[in-house]
Amino acid sequence: AKAIRVVVQAEDYTGQGGGGVGISTTKKGMDGTAFYGWDNRDHWLEYAVDIPADGAYALSMRVCMEEPAERALLVDGAYPDGVFRSFSLAPTGGFSNGTNDWDDRKLPKLLHLRKGRHVLRFINLSKPTNLDWISLHAPGEPSRR
């Protein structure tokens, strides 16, 4: 069976508030382009995703940053589980200026999603983070390709 994987490029957000991101074409190691400027507390970004089948999905984010960053996740306007009110992304070593600091960070719990369109809202609770892409994938499967 073909592994289910939904990948959304960071710059393909459908809404944002509380700040503004810029698109980078120069960071080393990113997939196409990525964004920077997700720096302000409470700055949120929304993504519309089409889920092909009911199921439990791992969520991975390809990020680069110098310090641990806290984020929150709402799905369709609600927290899917208490853990998504605040989760930590471990630092990757830098912001990929001259080096490839990108790495994947998997969220601590699975998302249980129904088939169809969903809106994911990520909220910055602390520290700047650059984002390349978001992947929803079967547990145990690679986040990309």
Backbone torsions as a table, in degrees:
resi	resn	phi	psi	omega
1	ALA	NA	143.9	179.2
2	LYS	-74.2	133.1	179.1
3	ALA	-67.8	136.8	176.6
4	ILE	-83.4	129.5	179.2
5	ARG	-150.5	128.2	176.1
6	VAL	-118.9	117.4	-179.2
7	VAL	-115.8	131.7	178.8
8	VAL	-120.8	127.2	176.0
9	GLN	-70.4	141.4	-176.6
10	ALA	-53.9	-40.8	-174.9
11	GLU	-75.0	-5.1	179.8
12	ASP	-91.7	31.4	178.3
13	TYR	-66.3	150.9	-179.2
14	THR	-101.7	-6.9	176.7
15	GLY	-171.7	157.2	173.8
16	GLN	-155.0	159.5	177.3
17	GLY	-156.1	151.8	176.7
18	GLY	83.3	12.5	179.9
19	GLY	169.2	-175.1	178.4
20	GLY	-145.4	135.8	179.0
21	VAL	-101.3	152.8	173.8
22	GLY	-110.1	154.4	180.0
23	ILE	-98.2	130.6	179.2
24	SER	-104.9	137.6	173.3
25	THR	-114.7	3.6	-170.9
26	THR	-117.4	-8.6	-178.3
27	LYS	-68.9	134.9	-177.5
28	LYS	-72.5	136.0	172.6
29	GLY	87.6	1.7	-179.5
30	MET	-83.9	163.7	178.5
31	ASP	-93.8	100.2	-177.6
32	GLY	74.4	-106.3	174.8
33	THR	-121.7	169.2	178.3
34	ALA	-146.2	176.8	175.4
35	PHE	-120.5	159.3	175.9
36	TYR	-132.7	167.7	178.3
37	GLY	94.6	14.0	175.2
38	TRP	-85.9	66.4	-166.2
39	ASP	-108.3	-33.3	-172.1
40	ASN	-78.7	138.7	172.8
41	ARG	-59.0	138.0	-179.5
42	ASP	73.3	3.3	173.1
43	HIS	-68.4	120.7	-177.5
44	TRP	-115.1	152.5	176.5
45	LEU	-132.4	137.3	179.6
46	GLU	-116.0	145.7	178.6
47	TYR	-133.3	132.9	172.1
48	ALA	-92.6	127.4	179.7
49	VAL	-126.8	141.5	176.5
50	ASP	-103.6	113.2	-177.4
51	ILE	-91.7	124.3	-173.1
52	PRO	-77.7	-18.7	-177.4
53	ALA	-157.4	149.1	173.6
54	ASP	-58.4	141.5	175.9
55	GLY	165.0	-179.1	176.9
56	ALA	-98.0	127.9	-176.6
57	TYR	-121.3	137.1	167.0
58	ALA	-80.7	146.0	177.4
59	LEU	-120.1	122.3	178.0
60	SER	-117.7	147.2	177.6
61	MET	-126.7	131.0	174.8
62	ARG	-93.0	115.2	-170.3
63	VAL	-132.5	164.5	164.6
64	CYS	-143.4	137.3	179.7
65	MET	-168.0	160.5	-176.4
66	GLU	-88.8	-30.8	-175.5
67	GLU	-125.7	159.3	174.7
68	PRO	-56.5	139.9	-178.8
69	ALA	-124.5	141.4	177.4
70	GLU	-105.2	137.3	176.8
71	ARG	-135.0	163.3	171.8
72	ALA	-126.0	158.6	180.0
73	LEU	-135.3	126.1	170.9
74	LEU	-109.3	140.5	173.9
75	VAL	-118.3	119.7	-178.1
76	ASP	53.1	39.2	174.1
77	GLY	85.0	4.1	-178.9
78	ALA	-135.5	154.9	174.1
79	TYR	-77.6	122.2	-177.7
80	PRO	-70.6	-20.3	-178.5
81	ASP	-165.8	149.9	-178.7
82	GLY	-51.7	-31.9	-176.6
83	VAL	-64.1	-24.7	-177.0
84	PHE	-82.6	-3.3	174.1
85	ARG	-68.8	-25.3	175.7
86	SER	-163.7	121.0	174.3
87	PHE	-135.3	151.8	-174.7
88	SER	-102.3	139.6	172.6
89	LEU	-109.8	120.8	-178.6
90	ALA	-69.7	145.1	-179.5
91	PRO	-63.5	153.0	-178.7
92	THR	-108.4	-7.1	178.3
93	GLY	115.8	-14.6	179.3
94	GLY	163.4	-170.3	-176.1
95	PHE	-105.0	23.9	172.7
96	SER	61.3	34.5	174.4
97	ASN	-96.1	93.6	-179.5
98	GLY	97.0	-17.3	176.4
99	THR	-133.4	164.8	177.6
100	ASN	-95.1	97.2	-178.4
101	ASP	-100.1	4.1	-177.6
102	TRP	-67.2	141.1	173.4
103	ASP	-154.1	157.8	179.5
104	ASP	-87.8	139.5	175.2
105	ARG	-127.0	120.0	-179.6
106	LYS	-94.0	136.6	177.7
107	LEU	-67.0	153.6	-169.1
108	PRO	-71.8	-16.4	-180.0
109	LYS	-136.6	162.6	178.5
110	LEU	-80.6	151.2	172.9
111	LEU	-98.9	129.0	176.8
112	HIS	-98.4	111.1	-173.5
113	LEU	-123.5	146.0	174.8
114	ARG	-91.3	155.9	176.2
115	LYS	-57.3	139.1	177.1
116	GLY	126.4	-171.4	-176.8
117	ARG	-85.9	136.0	177.2
118	HIS	-133.0	154.1	176.1
119	VAL	-112.0	120.6	177.1
120	LEU	-100.8	126.6	176.2
121	ARG	-117.5	115.2	176.4
122	PHE	-98.4	131.7	-176.8
123	ILE	-118.5	131.2	176.8
124	ASN	-77.9	117.6	175.5
125	LEU	-98.7	-23.9	176.3
126	SER	-170.1	146.3	168.8
127	LYS	70.1	141.9	177.6
128	PRO	-66.6	145.2	177.3
129	THR	-144.7	137.4	169.6
130	ASN	-97.4	142.9	-176.6
131	LEU	-127.1	132.6	179.1
132	ASP	-99.9	-50.8	178.3
133	TRP	-160.2	166.7	177.2
134	ILE	-123.3	138.3	179.8
135	SER	-130.0	131.2	169.4
136	LEU	-107.5	123.7	-172.8
137	HIS	-149.1	164.0	178.4
138	ALA	-63.0	139.2	177.3
139	PRO	-55.5	137.4	179.8
140	GLY	85.8	-11.8	177.3
141	GLU	-92.5	153.8	176.2
142	PRO	-62.3	151.4	-179.2
143	SER	-71.9	-24.3	-174.7
144	ARG	-139.1	145.3	174.1
145	ARG	52.0	NA	NA
